[in-house]
Amino acid sequence: MTTAAPFIVGWQEWVALPELGLPAIKAKIDTGARTSALHAFLIEPFGPASQPMVRFGIHPIPGRLDVEVFCSAPVVDRREVTSSNGERETRYFIRTEIALGGRAWPIEIGLTNREGMTYRMLIGRQAIREDMMVDPAASFRQPPLSYRLYRNLPRRPPVVRALRIALVSRTPELPFNLRLADAATARGHVLELLDLQRLTPTFGENVPGLDLDGEPLAHYDAVVPRIGVSDGAFGAAVIRQLETMGSYSLNSGDALDLVANRLATIQALAFADVAHSLAWQAGSGGDEPAFASFLRVLVIGDDAAAIQRCKGTQRLDAGLARHRAERRLAERAAEALGLGLAAIDIDDSSDHPRAIGIAARPALGRFERACEADVTGAIIDQIETRVRGSVARAAGAA
């Protein structure tokens, strides 16, 4: 009795996903990953709760945003995945057939935005069959495919797609929030102001949802969380619920929970090797820092967007032109805490600046007035950048 030869694949291979209309995808075989992942944008759930579906688009050729394929598939699960860089993300999982080297079999794939990745697909251990062997020193052990298979697809220039954005706050009608809504409208987006106190998370048929005054809300592309320590665990839970429903949030629910815990905040900063002395926490309702003066840095995304010098409640001056070390410290502190919208207070009275306060709900209107900074524009820029693929700017617009 002869034993069948093993089916050997290299660490990268050409595969097809025929049920999704994808005849050629260059995939990385990653035995260090448990699950498989497929690049997707415009990920949108639909259908009844008893038979949930998801539709999405894919750019199968890296660097070619003009080549698009739109797919739909039944949802088999929705679960949290930790990526290779340590970030946690809740993904939709679908089941579909993969074709490789003359063989085909069903696999589960998680949908995530891999726009900046070399490979549009990653094949994890769960998709590797028992009779398969991975040769980590070889590439393309199986017959090649070609991106030429997409040549008959119609080409289209990137287009602007309006985003649906939610701003969640206990005081949604504040002047800055209204200005942010106007700025979003000017960009062609829709920003809805949601009162935190009128929202209720739901879990019908194990599908997460959110009700406003008892009526279910549809999907939001992005969330601006105006949630602080005083909003408690419920505020963070609402933001987490929106993330579970597929929304990008400038501050995640987990980050909001973290900064509400002073000791956990100090630990996170220490683990990230960020100099700190959190004797006071901004936004907690307590007194201002007991320092003669300090810098308050507004961080939006990965960058410092504005800086004020403060003495108690008095704003003395503003500007980004100097304070390079303090800016970098604030950016590192926000990154360590997972905050994409925060005010970081920096004591710069010595040669070694240190973080002395964190606010996940910064006074954005004060920054806008004191620094004459376009805070609304910076927030929308960050959303458009992070919801990559959901919004594609017109050619030459940026």
C-alpha positions in Angstrom: 0.0 0.0 0.0 1.5 3.3 -1.1 1.2 6.5 0.9 0.0 9.5 -0.9 2.6 12.2 -1.4 2.1 15.2 0.9 0.6 18.4 -0.5 3.4 20.9 -0.1 2.9 24.6 -0.2 5.4 27.5 0.2 5.2 30.3 2.6 3.4 32.4 -0.1 1.0 31.0 -2.7 -1.5 32.1 -5.3 -5.1 31.1 -4.3 -8.6 31.7 -5.6 -11.8 32.3 -3.7 -14.3 31.3 -6.4 -17.5 31.8 -4.3 -16.5 35.4 -3.7 -15.6 36.0 -7.4 -11.9 36.3 -6.7 -9.9 34.3 -9.2 -6.4 35.3 -8.0 -5.1 36.4 -4.6 -1.5 36.3 -3.5 -1.6 34.9 0.1 0.9 34.4 2.9 0.8 31.1 4.7 1.3 31.9 8.3 1.5 28.9 10.6 2.0 31.4 13.5 -1.5 32.7 13.0 -4.5 30.6 14.1 -7.1 32.2 11.9 -7.1 33.4 8.3 -7.8 36.9 7.2 -8.9 38.6 4.0 -8.5 42.3 3.1 -11.9 44.0 3.1 -13.4 47.5 3.1 -16.9 48.9 3.3 -17.7 45.9 5.7 -21.4 46.2 6.3 -23.7 43.7 8.0 -27.2 43.1 6.7 -30.0 40.6 6.7 -32.1 39.2 9.6 -30.6 38.4 12.9 -31.4 34.8 12.4 -29.3 34.6 9.2 -26.8 37.5 9.3 -24.9 38.4 6.2 -22.1 40.7 5.4 -21.1 42.6 2.3 -17.7 44.1 1.6 -15.3 45.2 -1.1 -11.8 44.1 -1.8 -8.9 45.6 -3.8 -7.3 42.3 -4.9 -4.2 43.9 -6.4 -2.0 45.8 -3.9 -1.7 49.4 -4.9 -4.6 49.3 -7.4 -7.5 51.1 -5.8 -9.2 51.2 -9.3 -9.7 47.4 -9.3 -12.6 46.6 -7.0 -14.6 43.4 -6.3 -17.7 43.5 -4.1 -18.7 40.3 -2.3 -21.3 39.1 0.2 -21.4 36.0 2.4 -23.2 34.5 5.4 -21.7 35.5 8.8 -20.6 32.4 10.7 -19.1 34.2 13.7 -18.0 37.5 15.1 -15.1 37.4 17.5 -12.1 39.3 18.8 -8.7 38.7 17.2 -5.3 40.0 18.3 -3.2 41.1 15.3 0.5 40.6 15.0 1.2 44.1 16.3 -0.8 43.3 19.5 -4.0 45.3 18.6 -7.3 43.7 19.3 -10.1 43.9 16.8 -13.6 42.4 16.5 -14.0 40.8 13.0 -16.8 39.2 11.0 -15.9 35.6 10.0 -17.3 34.0 6.9 -17.0 30.5 5.4 -16.0 30.1 1.8 -14.2 27.8 -0.5 -10.5 28.3 -1.2 -8.8 26.8 -4.3 -5.1 26.1 -4.3 -3.0 23.9 -6.6 -6.0 22.0 -8.1 -7.6 21.4 -4.7 -10.5 23.1 -3.0 -11.9 23.1 0.5 -14.0 25.3 2.8 -12.2 27.6 5.3 -13.2 30.3 7.7 -11.9 33.8 7.0 -11.9 37.0 9.2 -12.6 40.2 7.4 -10.2 43.1 8.2 -8.7 46.1 6.4 -5.2 45.0 5.1 -4.8 48.0 2.8 -1.3 48.7 4.0 -0.2 45.0 4.0 1.8 43.3 1.2 -0.6 40.4 1.1 -4.3 40.7 0.7 -4.9 37.4 2.4 -3.3 35.5 5.3 -3.9 31.8 5.7 -3.7 30.6 9.2 -3.3 27.1 10.8 -7.1 26.4 10.9 -7.2 26.5 7.1 -4.2 24.1 6.6 -5.4 20.5 6.1 -3.8 17.5 7.8 -2.1 16.2 4.6 -0.6 19.6 3.8 3.0 20.6 4.5 4.4 24.1 4.5 7.9 24.6 3.2 9.0 27.8 5.0 12.0 28.2 2.7 10.1 28.1 -0.5 7.6 30.3 -2.4 4.9 29.3 -4.8 5.3 25.5 -4.8 1.9 25.3 -6.5 1.0 26.5 -10.0 0.8 30.3 -10.3 -2.2 32.4 -11.1 -2.2 36.0 -12.4 -3.7 39.4 -11.7 -4.5 39.4 -15.5 -7.6 37.4 -14.5 -9.1 40.8 -13.4 -8.4 42.5 -16.7 -12.1 42.4 -17.8 -13.3 44.1 -14.6 -14.4 47.7 -15.2 -11.9 50.3 -13.9 -13.1 53.1 -11.8 -11.4 56.1 -10.2 -11.5 56.3 -6.4 -14.7 58.0 -5.4 -15.7 59.9 -2.3 -18.2 58.0 -0.1 -20.1 59.8 2.6 -19.4 58.4 6.0 -22.0 58.0 8.8 -20.4 59.2 12.0 -21.8 59.2 15.5 -20.8 61.5 18.3 -21.7 60.1 21.7 -21.9 62.4 24.7 -24.1 63.2 27.8 -24.2 66.7 26.4 -24.3 66.3 22.6 -25.6 69.8 21.9 -22.5 71.6 23.1 -21.3 74.3 20.6 -18.1 72.4 19.6 -20.1 69.3 18.8 -22.5 71.3 16.6 -19.5 72.8 14.8 -18.0 69.3 14.3 -21.3 68.2 12.8 -21.3 71.2 10.4 -17.7 70.4 9.5 -18.6 66.8 8.7 -21.5 68.0 6.5 -19.2 70.3 4.6 -17.0 67.3 3.8 -20.0 65.4 2.5 -20.5 63.2 5.6 -23.3 62.8 8.1 -22.6 63.2 11.8 -25.3 62.3 14.3 -25.3 63.6 17.9 -26.3 60.7 20.2 -27.2 61.3 23.9 -25.4 58.6 25.9 -28.3 58.5 28.4 -30.8 57.5 25.7 -28.8 54.5 24.4 -29.2 50.9 25.3 -27.0 48.0 24.2 -28.9 45.0 22.9 -27.9 41.3 22.2 -30.8 39.7 20.2 -29.8 36.4 18.7 -26.3 37.0 19.9 -26.0 39.9 17.4 -24.9 43.1 19.1 -27.0 46.2 18.6 -27.7 49.6 20.1 -31.1 51.2 20.6 -31.9 54.9 20.9 -35.1 55.4 22.8 -36.0 51.8 22.1 -35.4 52.1 18.3 -32.5 50.2 16.8 -29.6 52.2 15.3 -28.0 51.3 12.0 -24.3 50.9 11.3 -21.9 53.8 11.8 -18.6 54.0 10.0 -16.9 55.9 12.9 -17.5 57.2 16.4 -16.3 60.3 18.1 -16.6 59.4 21.8 -17.0 62.4 24.1 -16.8 60.0 27.0 -14.9 60.8 30.2 -14.2 59.3 33.6 -17.5 60.6 35.0 -19.5 58.6 32.4 -18.4 55.4 34.2 -18.3 51.9 32.8 -21.5 52.4 30.9 -20.0 55.0 28.6 -17.1 52.7 27.8 -19.5 49.8 27.2 -21.6 51.8 24.7 -18.5 52.7 22.7 -17.4 49.1 22.9 -20.8 48.0 21.6 -20.4 50.3 18.6 -17.0 48.9 17.9 -18.5 45.4 18.1 -21.0 46.5 15.4 -18.1 47.4 13.1 -17.5 51.1 13.9 -14.1 52.7 14.2 -13.8 54.8 17.4 -11.1 57.4 18.1 -11.0 56.1 21.7 -11.9 52.5 22.1 -14.1 51.2 24.9 -11.1 49.3 26.3 -9.0 52.5 26.3 -11.8 54.4 28.2 -12.0 51.7 30.8 -8.2 51.8 31.1 -8.0 55.6 31.8 -10.8 55.3 34.3 -8.5 53.1 36.4 -5.7 55.3 37.7 -3.4 52.5 38.7 -3.9 50.7 35.4 -3.1 54.0 33.6 0.2 54.3 35.5 1.1 50.7 34.7 0.4 51.1 31.0 2.6 54.2 30.9 5.3 52.5 32.9 5.3 49.4 30.6 5.6 51.7 27.6 8.6 53.5 29.3 6.8 56.8 29.3 8.0 59.1 32.1 5.1 59.9 34.4 3.8 61.2 37.7 0.1 60.9 37.6 -0.7 62.7 40.9 -3.8 64.1 39.2 -6.0 62.9 36.4 -7.7 65.3 34.0 -11.4 65.0 33.6 -12.0 63.3 36.9 -13.7 66.3 38.5 -10.8 67.0 40.9 -8.5 70.0 41.1 -6.1 71.1 38.5 -2.5 69.9 38.7 -0.5 71.3 41.6 2.2 72.8 39.3 3.1 76.4 38.7 2.4 75.9 35.0 2.3 73.0 32.6 1.6 72.2 28.9 -1.7 70.7 27.8 -1.2 68.8 24.6 -4.1 67.8 22.4 -3.4 64.5 20.6 -5.6 63.5 17.6 -4.6 60.2 16.1 -0.9 59.8 16.2 0.0 63.5 16.3 -0.1 66.4 18.6 -2.7 68.8 17.1 -2.4 71.8 19.5 -0.6 72.8 22.7 -1.6 75.3 25.5 0.5 76.5 28.4 -1.7 76.5 31.5 -1.6 77.9 35.0 -4.5 76.4 36.9 -7.6 77.3 34.8 -5.8 80.1 33.0 -4.4 79.6 29.5 -1.2 81.6 29.0 -0.1 80.9 25.5 -0.3 78.3 22.7 1.6 76.9 19.8 3.2 73.8 18.2 6.3 75.4 16.9 8.4 74.5 19.9 8.2 71.9 22.7 9.3 69.0 20.5 10.2 66.7 23.4 6.9 67.4 25.2 4.9 66.8 22.0 6.6 63.5 21.5 6.0 62.5 25.1 2.3 63.3 24.8 2.0 61.3 21.6 3.7 58.3 23.2 1.5 58.5 26.3 -1.7 58.6 24.2 -0.4 55.7 22.1 0.4 53.6 25.3 -3.1 54.1 26.5 -4.8 53.5 23.1 -6.3 57.0 22.9 -6.8 58.6 19.6 -8.4 61.7 21.1 -6.9 63.0 24.3 -5.4 65.9 26.3 -2.1 65.0 27.9 -0.7 67.4 30.6 3.1 67.7 30.6 5.2 69.1 33.4 8.1 70.8 31.6 9.7 72.5 34.6 12.8 70.3 34.5 15.1 68.8 31.8 13.0 65.6 31.9 9.3 66.4 31.1 6.7 64.0 32.5 3.1 63.2 32.0 1.0 64.5 34.9 -2.6 64.2 33.7 -4.7 62.4 31.1 -8.1 63.4 29.7 -10.0 61.2 27.3 -12.7 63.9 27.0 -10.6 67.0 26.3 -12.0 70.5 26.2 -11.9 70.7 22.4 -13.6 74.1 22.1 -10.9 75.6 24.4 -8.1 74.2 22.3 -9.8 75.6 19.1 -10.2 79.1 20.6 -6.8 79.3 22.4 -4.7 77.8 19.7 -6.7 78.9 16.6 -6.4 75.3 15.5 -8.7 73.5 13.1 -9.6 70.8 15.6 -12.8 69.8 13.8 -10.9 69.4 10.6 -8.2 67.3 12.3 -10.8 65.0 13.8 -12.5 64.4 10.5 -9.1 63.9 8.8 -8.3 61.2 11.3 -11.6 59.4 10.7 -11.1 59.6 6.9 -7.6 58.2 7.3 -8.5 55.4 9.6 -11.7 54.3 7.8 -9.4 53.5 4.9 -11.3 52.1 1.9 -14.6 53.2 3.4 -13.7 56.6 2.1 -11.5 57.0 -0.9 -10.7 60.5 -1.7 -11.1 61.7 -5.3 -8.0 61.6 -7.3 -5.8 64.5 -6.5 -8.1 65.8 -3.8 -5.7 65.6 -0.9 
